Amino acid sequence: MGEVFAGRYELIDPIGRGGVGAVWRAWDHRRRRYVAAKVLQQSDAHTLLRFVREQALRIEHPHVLAPASWAADDDKVLFTMELVSGGSLAHVIGDYGPLPPRFVCLLLDQLLSGLSTVHAEGVVHRDIKPANILMQATGTGRPHLRLSDFGISMRKGEPRLTETNYVVGTPGYFAPEQMMGAEPDFPADLFAVGLVALYLLQGQKPDSQALVEHFAAHGTPGAPEGIPEPLWQVLAGLLQPDPQARFRTATGARKALTAAVEMLPEAGPDEEPVEVFDQIGPLPPGFGPDGPVTAPQPPQAPHASQTSQASQTPHTPQAAQPSQSPAQEPSVPPPPPVSMSETGSFHLAPPPQQQHQPHPQSQFHQPTPPPAPLPTQPAAPSPYAAGALDPSQAPTSGVPHDASATRPYTSQQQQQHQQHQPVAAHAAPTPVQGGSTWHAPTPVRQTRPGPPPKVAVPVLVVALICFAVGIWALTQM
């Protein structure tokens, strides 16, 4: 089993690495599902502030993969997001090379759809590249991408975390104005989208610097080989070096792309379908589709199981105890090498064996011999032993009262009571209608006599005096 983070997220295996942390496949014990957990690697103030910015982003869109929750444990922090198992666009290019134009247009439309929602929230991504565009494992079905990794994103108007004369992002996907130190803006993201589209169509990373120089010197070039002209016109509008000549919004670029797709030729019958595979791999041992696999419980130690049985077994008479010995117990598998007591939970010690207390485990494992006759002396069995007979609960119909069967601690009280009523204790049964008999109540159940007159009379006199004094005090007020 993996490390449990903050008592909720169980880290299973690493599946990627980002700019500020490693990405793990994790099991969410609260929501009972697998998630992707990004664990911060550094704890300096600058990195932590970027981490807080990223986890605070909440954007709901089918093509955006934003953080869903976060947790902190000692000096570590993480945030989680939905687990996407199809890898990134870099994996797709690694499997197939250049992709068909219609397939690229479908991916580009989804990317611009998600990016328009991000920009509507006032957020500039600043790091759009193939490695940050993830794919659902859809096989040969309709592809589904998710824009992810908002580690260096920022809202327009927020203070920048980058020092002067520094630029953040991935080399090769910078917009020209970023290299000049301009404030991050939406057109910079659209320039990166154009570079990603070229990467998908050509199967290799484009030379952005040479492309910008060619645009600046010769204007918009012709369509490269293998790229249809209508599609190239859209990409050229994304790749203009001048941000003022570029598409200003993702929604505008998406509308132009929709018009260009209608002019593209249909896919040929011999065109190989693109399949998006599961890039994460199988779960490690100990985990299944529904979470951690519960290992079979090892047999418990004899004292642990037999202690729980003691409260459910009746009292064994004293005569049955001599036949009990540890050698006669059946074999029980030994306890596991690491028990709960070694990890912080301790079993309570069994209660000390008294002289008249039975051994409950022997009654469970072997037949109980016939019980010996109960002793008639009042002090024989312990009155607190489990299963001891209670004469006060025995039926009274047709059974004469026997003072010797009462408990020792009631004998003195009964003897005093019998002195006052010697006849009631042994009264003869009185026949009633129907042939049944009943006995007069036993002395134990009769009402106790009141105090003697020597005590009762003075108490009553004092009470009357107090009552009179109270009435007099009220009349004087």
C-alpha positions in Angstrom: 0.0 0.0 0.0 1.1 3.5 -0.7 1.6 6.5 1.6 -1.7 8.1 2.8 -1.5 11.8 2.5 -3.6 13.9 4.9 -5.5 10.9 5.9 -7.4 10.9 2.6 -5.2 10.5 -0.5 -3.2 7.3 -0.9 -0.4 7.8 -3.3 0.0 4.8 -5.6 2.6 5.4 -8.4 4.0 8.4 -10.2 2.6 9.1 -13.6 4.2 12.4 -14.6 6.2 15.4 -13.6 5.3 19.0 -14.0 7.1 22.3 -13.5 6.6 22.5 -9.7 5.8 19.0 -8.7 5.3 15.3 -9.5 2.0 13.9 -10.5 0.8 10.7 -8.8 -2.0 8.3 -9.3 -3.8 8.3 -6.0 -6.9 6.8 -4.4 -9.3 9.2 -2.7 -10.6 7.3 0.3 -13.4 9.9 0.9 -14.9 9.9 -2.6 -13.9 6.3 -3.4 -12.2 7.0 -6.8 -8.9 7.3 -8.5 -7.5 10.8 -9.0 -4.3 12.5 -10.2 -2.5 14.2 -7.3 0.2 16.8 -7.9 2.6 17.0 -5.0 4.7 20.1 -4.6 8.4 19.3 -4.6 9.7 22.6 -3.3 8.6 24.6 -0.3 10.1 28.0 -0.9 7.7 31.0 -0.8 7.9 31.7 -4.6 7.0 28.1 -5.6 4.3 27.9 -2.9 2.6 31.0 -4.1 2.4 29.6 -7.6 1.1 26.4 -6.2 -1.6 28.3 -4.3 -2.6 30.2 -7.4 -3.0 27.0 -9.4 -5.1 25.1 -6.8 -7.3 28.1 -6.4 -8.4 27.9 -10.1 -11.9 26.5 -10.5 -13.0 26.2 -14.1 -15.8 23.8 -15.1 -15.5 22.8 -18.7 -15.3 19.4 -20.5 -12.0 20.3 -22.2 -10.3 21.9 -19.1 -8.6 20.0 -16.4 -8.5 22.3 -13.4 -7.7 21.4 -9.8 -10.6 19.9 -7.8 -9.4 19.8 -4.2 -6.2 20.2 -2.2 -4.7 19.0 1.1 -1.7 19.8 3.3 0.3 17.4 5.5 3.1 18.8 7.6 5.5 20.4 5.1 3.9 18.9 2.0 1.0 20.1 -0.1 -0.9 18.6 -3.0 -4.0 19.2 -5.1 -6.0 16.7 -7.0 -7.7 16.6 -10.4 -9.6 14.0 -12.5 -7.4 11.2 -13.7 -6.9 11.3 -17.4 -5.3 8.1 -18.7 -4.7 8.6 -22.4 -1.4 10.5 -22.1 -0.7 13.8 -23.8 -0.6 14.9 -27.4 3.1 14.1 -27.3 2.2 10.4 -26.8 -0.2 10.5 -29.7 2.4 11.9 -32.0 4.9 9.4 -30.7 2.5 6.6 -31.7 1.4 7.9 -35.1 3.5 10.8 -36.3 1.7 13.4 -38.4 -2.1 13.3 -37.8 -4.8 13.6 -40.5 -6.0 17.2 -41.0 -9.6 16.5 -40.0 -8.5 14.8 -36.8 -6.3 17.8 -36.0 -9.2 20.2 -36.7 -11.3 18.2 -34.2 -8.6 18.5 -31.5 -8.0 22.2 -32.3 -11.8 22.9 -32.0 -11.9 21.3 -28.5 -8.7 23.2 -27.4 -10.1 26.6 -28.5 -13.4 25.8 -26.8 -11.7 25.1 -23.5 -9.4 28.1 -23.9 -12.3 30.5 -24.5 -13.7 29.5 -21.1 -10.3 30.0 -19.5 -10.0 33.5 -21.0 -13.6 34.3 -20.0 -12.5 33.8 -16.4 -9.7 36.4 -17.0 -6.9 33.8 -16.9 -3.9 33.6 -19.2 -2.5 30.1 -19.4 1.0 31.0 -20.5 2.2 27.5 -21.0 0.2 25.8 -23.8 2.2 23.0 -25.3 1.5 19.3 -26.4 2.7 18.0 -23.0 0.0 20.0 -21.2 -2.8 18.9 -23.4 -4.0 15.5 -22.1 -6.2 12.9 -23.8 -8.9 10.6 -22.6 -8.3 7.0 -23.5 -11.1 6.7 -26.0 -9.6 4.1 -28.3 -10.7 4.6 -31.9 -13.8 6.6 -30.8 -14.2 10.4 -30.8 -11.1 12.0 -29.2 -11.4 14.1 -26.1 -8.7 16.4 -24.9 -8.2 18.4 -21.7 -6.2 21.5 -21.2 -4.2 21.1 -18.0 -1.3 22.5 -15.9 -2.1 26.0 -14.8 1.0 26.3 -12.7 2.2 29.5 -14.2 -1.2 30.9 -15.3 -2.3 34.2 -14.0 -5.3 36.5 -14.0 -5.0 39.7 -16.0 -4.3 42.5 -13.5 -2.7 40.3 -10.9 0.9 41.1 -9.8 3.5 39.1 -11.7 5.6 36.6 -9.8 8.4 36.8 -12.4 11.4 39.0 -11.8 12.2 41.9 -14.2 13.8 40.8 -17.5 12.6 37.2 -17.0 10.0 35.3 -18.9 8.3 32.1 -17.9 7.0 29.3 -20.1 8.4 26.6 -22.4 11.0 27.6 -25.0 9.7 27.1 -28.5 6.2 28.1 -27.6 6.8 31.8 -26.6 4.9 34.5 -28.4 7.2 37.2 -29.8 5.8 39.9 -27.4 6.6 37.6 -24.5 10.2 37.7 -25.5 10.0 41.5 -25.4 8.7 41.5 -21.8 5.1 42.5 -22.5 2.4 41.8 -20.0 0.7 38.3 -20.5 -2.4 38.6 -22.6 -4.8 36.2 -24.4 -3.2 36.5 -27.9 0.0 35.0 -26.5 -2.0 31.8 -25.7 -3.4 31.8 -29.3 0.1 32.0 -30.8 1.0 28.9 -28.8 -2.2 27.1 -30.1 -1.0 27.8 -33.7 2.4 26.2 -32.9 0.6 23.1 -31.3 -1.5 22.7 -34.5 1.7 22.8 -36.7 3.2 20.2 -34.4 0.2 17.9 -34.9 0.2 18.3 -38.7 3.9 17.9 -39.2 4.7 15.4 -36.5 7.6 17.4 -35.1 8.2 20.6 -33.1 8.1 23.7 -35.3 10.9 26.2 -35.3 9.0 29.2 -33.9 11.9 31.7 -34.3 12.5 30.9 -38.0 8.7 31.1 -38.5 8.5 34.5 -36.9 11.4 35.8 -38.9 9.9 34.6 -42.2 6.6 36.2 -41.3 8.3 39.5 -40.5 10.4 39.5 -43.6 8.1 38.1 -46.3 4.7 38.2 -44.8 2.4 35.2 -44.6 4.0 32.3 -46.4 2.2 29.7 -48.5 0.8 26.6 -47.0 3.4 24.0 -46.0 3.3 20.6 -47.6 0.5 18.4 -46.3 -1.6 21.2 -44.8 -4.8 22.2 -46.7 -5.0 25.9 -47.7 -8.2 26.6 -45.8 -6.7 25.2 -42.6 -3.4 27.1 -43.2 -5.2 30.4 -43.4 -6.6 29.8 -39.9 -3.2 28.8 -38.6 -1.6 31.9 -40.2 -4.1 34.1 -38.3 -2.9 32.4 -35.0 0.9 32.7 -35.9 1.1 36.4 -36.8 4.1 38.0 -35.0 2.2 41.2 -34.4 -0.4 40.6 -31.7 -2.6 43.2 -33.3 -2.8 41.2 -36.5 -3.5 38.0 -34.7 -6.8 36.5 -33.6 -7.8 38.4 -30.5 -10.1 35.8 -29.0 -10.3 32.0 -29.0 -14.0 32.3 -29.9 -13.1 34.2 -33.1 -10.4 31.6 -34.1 -12.9 28.8 -33.4 -15.5 30.3 -35.8 -12.8 30.7 -38.5 -11.8 27.0 -38.0 -15.4 25.8 -38.3 -15.7 27.5 -41.7 -12.4 26.1 -42.8 -13.4 22.5 -41.9 -16.3 22.6 -44.3 -13.9 23.2 -47.2 -11.6 20.3 -46.3 -11.7 17.1 -48.4 -13.3 14.0 -46.9 -11.1 11.4 -45.3 -10.1 8.6 -47.7 -11.2 5.0 -47.1 -7.6 3.8 -46.6 -6.9 6.4 -43.9 -5.7 4.8 -40.7 -7.9 5.6 -37.7 -6.1 7.2 -34.8 -6.5 5.3 -31.5 -5.8 6.9 -28.2 -4.3 4.2 -25.9 -4.2 4.0 -22.1 -0.7 5.4 -21.3 -0.8 5.0 -17.5 -0.6 1.3 -17.4 -2.2 -1.3 -15.0 -2.6 -0.8 -11.3 0.1 -2.1 -9.1 -0.5 -5.2 -6.9 -2.9 -4.4 -4.0 -5.2 -2.2 -6.0 -8.2 -3.0 -8.2 -10.8 -1.1 -10.2 -12.7 -0.3 -7.1 -9.8 0.8 -5.0 -7.3 -1.0 -2.6 -7.8 -4.7 -2.5 -8.6 -5.9 1.1 -6.2 -8.6 2.1 -7.7 -11.6 3.8 -7.8 -11.2 7.5 -5.2 -13.4 9.3 -6.5 -15.7 12.1 -6.5 -13.9 15.4 -4.6 -15.0 18.5 -6.5 -17.5 20.7 -6.8 -15.1 23.6 -8.4 -12.4 21.4 -11.2 -14.6 20.0 -11.9 -16.5 23.2 -12.2 -13.3 25.2 -15.0 -12.2 23.0 -16.7 -15.6 23.5 -16.6 -15.4 27.3 -19.5 -12.9 27.5 -21.7 -15.3 25.4 -21.1 -18.6 27.2 -22.9 -19.6 30.4 -21.2 -20.2 33.7 -19.4 -23.5 34.1 -19.7 -25.1 37.5 -16.6 -25.5 39.7 -16.6 -29.3 39.2 -15.9 -28.9 35.5 -12.7 -26.9 35.9 -10.1 -29.6 36.7 -10.4 -31.1 33.2 -9.3 -27.8 31.6 -5.7 -27.4 30.4 -4.0 -25.6 27.6 -2.7 -28.9 26.2 -6.3 -30.0 25.4 -7.1 -27.0 23.2 -7.2 -27.5 19.4 -4.4 -26.1 17.4 -4.8 -22.5 16.4 -2.6 -20.8 13.7 0.0 -18.5 15.2 -0.7 -14.7 15.0 0.8 -12.7 12.1 4.3 -11.3 12.6 2.9 -7.7 12.8 -0.2 -7.4 14.8 -2.3 -4.4 15.7 -0.6 -4.1 19.0 2.7 -3.4 17.3 1.2 -0.5 15.4 -0.4 1.4 18.2 -3.6 -0.5 19.1 -3.2 -2.6 22.2 -5.4 -5.5 23.2 -6.7 -5.3 26.7 -5.3 -8.0 29.1 -7.9 -10.7 30.0 -9.5 -10.3 33.4 -7.7 -12.1 36.3 -9.0 -15.7 36.9 -10.9 -15.9 40.2 -11.2 -19.1 42.2 -14.8 -19.8 41.2 -14.7 -18.2 37.6 -14.7 -20.6 34.7 -12.4 -20.8 31.7 -14.7 -19.8 28.8 -12.5 -21.1 26.1 -12.7 -24.7 27.3 -16.5 -24.7 27.2 -16.3 -23.7 23.5 -13.8 -26.3 22.4 -14.9 -29.3 24.4 -18.2 -30.7 25.7 -19.2 -29.6 29.1 -19.4 -32.4 31.7 -22.6 -32.9 33.7 -22.9 -30.1 36.3 -22.3 -31.0 39.9 -25.2 -30.4 42.4 -25.3 -26.9 43.6 -24.0 -26.4 47.1 -26.6 -25.7 49.8 -24.3 -23.5 51.9 -25.0 -19.8 51.4 -21.4 -18.8 50.6 -20.6 -21.4 47.9 -20.9 -19.7 44.5 -19.8 -16.2 44.0 -22.8 -13.9 43.7 -21.2 -12.0 40.9 -20.3 -15.0 38.7 -21.9 -15.1 35.2 -24.8 -17.6 35.1 -25.1 -17.9 38.9 -28.7 -18.8 40.0 -30.6 -15.9 41.6 -33.2 -17.1 44.1 -35.0 -13.8 44.0 -35.9 -14.5 40.3 -37.1 -18.1 40.9 -40.9 -18.8 40.5 -42.8 -18.6 43.8 -45.9 -20.7 42.9 -46.0 -23.9 44.9 -42.4 -23.5 46.2 -41.9 -22.9 49.9 -39.5 -20.2 50.9 -36.0 -21.5 51.9 -34.0 -18.9 53.8 -30.8 -20.9 53.2 -30.9 -20.3 49.5 -30.6 -16.6 49.7 -27.4 -14.7 49.2 -25.1 -14.2 52.2 -25.5 -10.4 52.1 -29.3 -10.7 52.5 -29.3 -13.3 55.3 -29.1 -10.7 58.2 -31.9 -8.6 56.8 -34.1 -11.6 56.3 -33.5 -12.9 59.9 -34.5 -9.6 61.3 -37.6 -9.6 59.2 -38.5 -13.1 60.1 -38.4 -12.2 63.8 -41.3 -9.7 63.2 -43.3 -12.0 61.1 -42.5 -15.6 61.9 -45.8 -17.0 60.6 -45.8 -15.3 57.2 -42.5 -16.9 56.1 -44.0 -20.4 56.5 -47.7 -19.7 55.8 -49.6 -22.6 54.4 -50.8 -22.3 50.8 -54.3 -21.0 50.5 -56.5 -22.8 47.9 -58.3 -20.5 45.4 -60.9 -21.2 42.8 -59.6 -23.3 39.9 -57.4 -25.7 42.0 -54.2 -23.5 41.9 -52.5 -22.3 45.0 -50.7 -19.2 45.9 -48.4 -18.4 48.7 -48.2 -15.3 50.8 -45.4 -13.0 49.6 -42.0 -13.9 50.9 -40.5 -11.6 53.6 -38.0 -10.2 51.0 -40.8 -8.7 49.0 -42.9 -7.2 51.9 -42.8 -3.6 52.8 -40.3 -2.7 55.4 -41.7 -1.6 58.8 -41.7 2.1 59.7 -39.5 3.7 62.4 -40.4 2.9 66.0 -42.7 5.4 67.9 -39.8 6.7 70.0 -38.3 8.1 66.8 -41.4 9.0 64.8 -43.2 11.1 67.5 -40.3 13.5 68.1 -39.8 14.0 64.3 -43.5 14.8 63.8 -43.4 17.3 66.7 -40.3 19.1 65.3 -42.0 19.2 61.9 -45.1 20.8 63.3 -43.1 23.4 65.2 -41.2 24.3 62.0 -44.5 24.6 60.1 -45.9 26.9 62.8 -42.8 29.1 62.8 -43.0 29.4 59.0 -46.7 30.5 59.1 -45.9 33.1 61.8 -43.0 34.5 59.8 -45.2 34.9 56.8 -47.8 36.8 58.8 -45.2 39.3 60.1 -44.1 40.4 56.7 
